[in-house]
Amino acid sequence: AMCFGRRLWVCPVGEDPPQPDAVVVQLDPGLAFGTGTHPTTSLCMQLLEKHLRPRDRLLDVGTGSGILMVAASLLGAAEVHGIDNDPVAVTVAQQNLVLNAIPADNSRAWTGDLVGGVTACYDVVVANILAPVILGLLPDVRGVMARDGRFICSGILMSQQDEVVAKARTLGFHLIEAVNREEWVALAMTLDPPRD
């Protein structure tokens, strides 16, 4: 069992966390990426716990095992959707949603290419992929974010942070938080101007 943030835990199936008020993600990653052990996944979960609001709609781009979808739902998201270009990952994500008793009418995972074909708007978009992919994704993320939405991204090396932030700024994003672990960084950004 591993703790992320204040009360978010990821536990192997059948294992309980030692914290009584824990929000517990049960996980069977199968062949998909995203077990919580990689710094990028844990950083995304840390930012999700802090920046997700109750009743938010979330889109997970490159969902892998579905760990971030499950965590968001358990933290109070109204709907969680995930997209991945690997059909195996989509199957694993769907299985982990079922494993965690996430209602089917509040969750969906499908095979697709980044946000191509996505027409809905989301309060939170999360992408734990790689910096070059995020750089290409940034213009399209704007089109699927709600007006006061938040974009959480990782898979970014610390040496790549300035490039990602600079590109994001040219598109109207504002950095609200950056967290790092080992050589990795995760960013939380919004399209709204920062509040004083």
C-alpha positions as CSV (number, residue, x, y, z in Angstrom):
1,A,0.0,0.0,0.0
2,M,1.3,3.5,-1.0
3,C,0.1,6.9,0.2
4,F,-0.2,9.9,-2.2
5,G,-1.0,13.3,-0.9
6,R,-2.9,13.5,2.4
7,R,-5.3,10.5,2.3
8,L,-5.1,9.0,-1.2
9,W,-3.8,5.4,-1.1
10,V,-3.2,2.8,-3.8
11,C,-3.4,-0.8,-2.6
12,P,-3.0,-4.1,-4.3
13,V,-6.2,-6.1,-4.4
14,G,-7.0,-7.5,-0.9
15,E,-4.6,-5.1,1.0
16,D,-5.9,-2.4,3.3
17,P,-4.1,0.9,4.1
18,P,-3.3,1.7,7.8
19,Q,-5.1,5.1,7.6
20,P,-8.8,4.9,8.7
21,D,-10.1,7.8,6.6
22,A,-8.1,6.8,3.5
23,V,-9.4,7.1,-0.1
24,V,-8.4,3.7,-1.4
25,V,-7.7,2.9,-5.1
26,Q,-7.6,-0.9,-5.5
27,L,-5.4,-1.7,-8.5
28,D,-4.6,-4.5,-10.8
29,P,-2.4,-2.9,-13.5
30,G,-2.2,-5.9,-15.8
31,L,-0.1,-5.0,-18.8
32,A,-0.9,-1.2,-18.7
33,F,1.2,1.6,-17.4
34,G,0.2,3.3,-14.1
35,T,0.7,1.5,-10.8
36,G,1.5,4.5,-8.7
37,T,5.1,3.5,-8.2
38,H,6.5,5.7,-11.0
39,P,7.2,9.3,-9.9
40,T,5.0,10.8,-12.7
41,T,1.9,8.8,-11.6
42,S,2.4,9.7,-8.0
43,L,2.9,13.4,-8.8
44,C,-0.3,13.4,-10.9
45,M,-2.2,11.8,-8.0
46,Q,-0.8,14.4,-5.6
47,L,-2.0,17.3,-7.8
48,L,-5.3,15.6,-8.4
49,E,-6.0,15.4,-4.7
50,K,-5.2,19.1,-4.4
51,H,-6.9,20.6,-7.5
52,L,-9.9,18.3,-8.2
53,R,-13.2,19.8,-6.9
54,P,-16.3,17.8,-6.0
55,R,-18.5,17.1,-9.0
56,D,-15.8,17.9,-11.5
57,R,-15.8,16.1,-14.9
58,L,-12.4,14.6,-15.7
59,L,-10.7,13.4,-18.9
60,D,-7.6,11.3,-18.6
61,V,-5.5,11.4,-21.8
62,G,-3.4,8.3,-22.1
63,T,-5.2,6.6,-19.3
64,G,-3.1,3.4,-19.0
65,S,-4.3,1.3,-16.1
66,G,-7.0,3.9,-15.3
67,I,-5.5,4.7,-12.0
68,L,-6.0,8.4,-12.3
69,M,-9.7,7.9,-13.4
70,V,-10.3,5.7,-10.4
71,A,-8.6,8.1,-8.0
72,A,-10.5,11.1,-9.4
73,S,-13.8,9.3,-9.0
74,L,-13.1,8.3,-5.4
75,L,-12.1,11.9,-4.7
76,G,-15.5,13.1,-5.7
77,A,-15.5,13.6,-9.5
78,A,-18.9,13.4,-11.0
79,E,-17.7,11.8,-14.2
80,V,-14.4,10.3,-15.3
81,H,-13.5,9.5,-18.9
82,G,-10.3,8.0,-20.2
83,I,-8.8,7.7,-23.7
84,D,-5.7,5.6,-24.7
85,N,-4.3,4.5,-28.1
86,D,-3.7,1.0,-26.7
87,P,-6.8,-1.2,-26.6
88,V,-5.1,-3.4,-24.0
89,A,-4.8,-0.4,-21.7
90,V,-8.4,0.5,-22.2
91,T,-9.5,-3.0,-21.2
92,V,-7.4,-2.8,-18.1
93,A,-8.7,0.6,-17.2
94,Q,-12.3,-0.7,-17.6
95,Q,-11.5,-3.6,-15.3
96,N,-10.0,-1.3,-12.7
97,L,-13.1,0.9,-12.8
98,V,-15.2,-2.2,-12.1
99,L,-12.8,-3.4,-9.4
100,N,-13.3,-0.1,-7.6
101,A,-17.1,-0.1,-8.0
102,I,-17.0,3.1,-10.1
103,P,-20.6,3.4,-11.6
104,A,-20.7,2.6,-15.3
105,D,-22.9,5.6,-16.0
106,N,-20.3,7.9,-14.5
107,S,-17.2,6.5,-16.2
108,R,-16.0,5.5,-19.7
109,A,-12.8,4.5,-21.3
110,W,-12.2,4.2,-25.1
111,T,-9.5,3.8,-27.7
112,G,-8.5,6.9,-29.5
113,D,-5.7,9.3,-30.3
114,L,-5.2,12.0,-27.7
115,V,-8.2,14.3,-27.7
116,G,-9.1,13.8,-31.3
117,G,-12.8,13.3,-31.6
118,V,-13.5,14.5,-28.0
119,T,-16.4,17.0,-28.1
120,A,-17.3,17.4,-24.4
121,C,-15.7,19.9,-22.1
122,Y,-14.0,18.9,-18.8
123,D,-13.2,20.6,-15.6
124,V,-10.0,18.7,-15.3
125,V,-7.8,17.2,-18.0
126,V,-4.9,15.0,-16.9
127,A,-2.2,13.7,-19.2
128,N,0.6,11.5,-17.8
129,I,2.5,10.9,-21.0
130,L,5.8,12.5,-22.3
131,A,6.8,16.1,-22.8
132,P,7.0,16.0,-26.6
133,V,3.4,14.6,-26.7
134,I,2.2,17.2,-24.2
135,L,3.8,20.0,-26.3
136,G,1.7,18.8,-29.3
137,L,-1.4,18.3,-27.2
138,L,-1.5,21.7,-25.6
139,P,-3.4,23.5,-28.4
140,D,-6.1,20.8,-28.5
141,V,-6.5,20.6,-24.7
142,R,-7.8,24.2,-24.7
143,G,-10.8,23.0,-26.8
144,V,-11.9,20.3,-24.3
145,M,-11.4,22.3,-21.1
146,A,-14.2,24.2,-19.3
147,R,-13.6,27.9,-18.8
148,D,-12.3,27.5,-15.3
149,G,-10.7,24.1,-16.1
150,R,-7.4,22.8,-14.8
151,F,-4.8,20.9,-16.9
152,I,-2.6,18.5,-14.9
153,C,0.3,17.0,-16.9
154,S,3.4,14.9,-16.2
155,G,5.9,12.7,-17.9
156,I,8.0,15.8,-18.1
157,L,11.7,15.8,-17.1
158,M,12.8,18.7,-15.0
159,S,15.0,19.8,-17.9
160,Q,11.9,20.0,-20.1
161,Q,9.8,22.0,-17.7
162,D,10.7,25.5,-19.0
163,E,9.9,24.5,-22.6
164,V,6.5,23.1,-21.7
165,V,5.6,26.1,-19.5
166,A,6.7,28.6,-22.1
167,K,4.6,26.9,-24.8
168,A,1.6,26.7,-22.5
169,R,1.9,30.4,-21.7
170,T,1.7,31.3,-25.4
171,L,-1.6,29.5,-25.5
172,G,-3.1,31.3,-22.6
173,F,-2.3,28.8,-19.8
174,H,-1.2,30.0,-16.4
175,L,1.0,27.8,-14.2
176,I,-0.6,27.3,-10.7
177,E,1.7,24.6,-9.3
178,A,4.7,22.5,-10.2
179,V,5.8,19.5,-8.1
180,N,8.8,17.3,-8.6
181,R,10.2,14.0,-7.6
182,E,13.6,12.6,-8.7
183,E,14.1,14.0,-12.2
184,W,10.4,14.3,-13.0
185,V,8.0,17.2,-12.7
186,A,4.2,17.5,-12.9
187,L,2.4,20.8,-13.7
188,A,-1.1,22.1,-12.8
189,M,-2.3,24.9,-15.1
190,T,-5.5,26.8,-15.8
191,L,-6.7,29.0,-18.6
192,D,-8.0,31.6,-16.1
193,P,-5.7,34.4,-15.0
194,P,-4.3,33.6,-11.5
195,R,-6.4,35.0,-8.7
196,D,-4.7,37.5,-6.2
